């Protein structure tokens, strides 16, 4: 009996998420097909022109928009941004710096500080526990 290995495939939405692009902006063939693991690896290693252009100018999915603006996805929603944005739109928001964006960036900065504080606290406790065991 020989081992028969099937090719793992994923839905276009999953592949788009892994590639960091907005599914609705991808070519029709990509949206309507399935993507194998090897095809995904090939797209990541040697992106075609459409993928390079999408990554460069968008429209970008919300996680990418949030990262480019330095806020959380929830912060985007609180700011009223619910759709994909292009790089140009993101740059315009950055230069306008509306109140909601400034607030959300400050909130995100506090979250990062707290995350670092907690990580340091856990590391310190782990060090104390190791010292007590010696």
N, C-alpha and C positions, 0 to 999 in steps of 0.2 A: 504494500500500500504506500503510495507516495503522498507526501504532504502537499496539499493544494492551498496555496496562499492567495487570498483575494486581495485586491487592491483597495485600500481604505480611501473612501471619498468623503467629501463634506459638501454641505449646501453652500451655494454662493454667498449667503449672508455670513456664514462662519469664515469662509476664505477672505471675504472683504474685511471682516473684523481683524483677522490675523495680519492682513496687509496694511491695516490702518487707513482704509479708504471708505468713502461713502458708496454703498452698494448701488444706489439709484444713478450714480454718475458713471458707473462702469459700462463697458460695451455690452450690448444685448446678448452676445454669445456667452459672456461671462455670467450674466444674470440668469440665463435660462439653462445653463448646464450644471454639471457637478465638477468639482475640482479634486483631483487625487492629491495625495501627500507629495508625490514626486512633482506634480505640476506646480503645487504651492512652493515647494523648495526651488524650483526653476524660476518662478516669478520673483521670489525673494533674491535669488542669486543674480539674475540677469533680467531686471524689470523691463518690460516693453515700454515703448514711448507713451502709451496711454496711461500706464501706471506712474511713470515718472512725472507726467504732467498733472495727474490728479494729486500726487503727493506734494507737488510744488505749489499749485494754485487752487486746488480744491474743486468743488466743495468738499469740506472736511466733515467727518462724523463728529458728533458731540464730544466724545472723549478727547479727540485731537484739538478741537476748538477750545475746550476747557484747559488743556495743557498749554496751548499757545497763549492763552489769556492769563494763565497762572491762577485759575480758580477751580473749584470742584464742579462736577456735572450738576449737582444740586444748586450751586451758586449760579450757574447759567440759567437754570429754570427760574430761580428767584429773580433774576435780571430780565426775564422775559424772552430769553434766547432759547427757542425750542427747535429751530431748523438748522440744517447744515449751513455753514458759512464758508465763503471763499477766503483765501489769504488776504485779498484786498479788503474785504469787509472786516476781517479780524484786525488788520493794521489800522483801519479807520476807527474801530472801537478803541484800540489802544491809544491812539492820538487824541480822541475825544475825551477819554477817561471819565465816563459818566459816574455819578455817585455810586450806583450799584456795583460797578466794577471795582472802584476803589475800596468799598466796604468788603466785597468778596475776596479781594486780594489780601486785605488785612486779616480777614478771618482765616484764609488759607495759610498765611504766615504764622498765625498763632497755633493752628493745628500742627504745622510742621515743627514748631518749637516744642510743643507738648509731646509730640511723638519722640523727638530727640531726648527730652527730659525723661520720659518713661523708659526708653531704651537704655539710657545711662543708669537709671535707677536699677533696672533688672540686671545689668552687667555688674553693678556694684554689689548687689545682693548675691549674685552667683559667685563673685570673687570672695565675699565674706564666707559663704557656705563652703567653698573649696578650702579656705584657710582654716575653718573650724574642723574640717575632716582630717587635716594633716597632723 
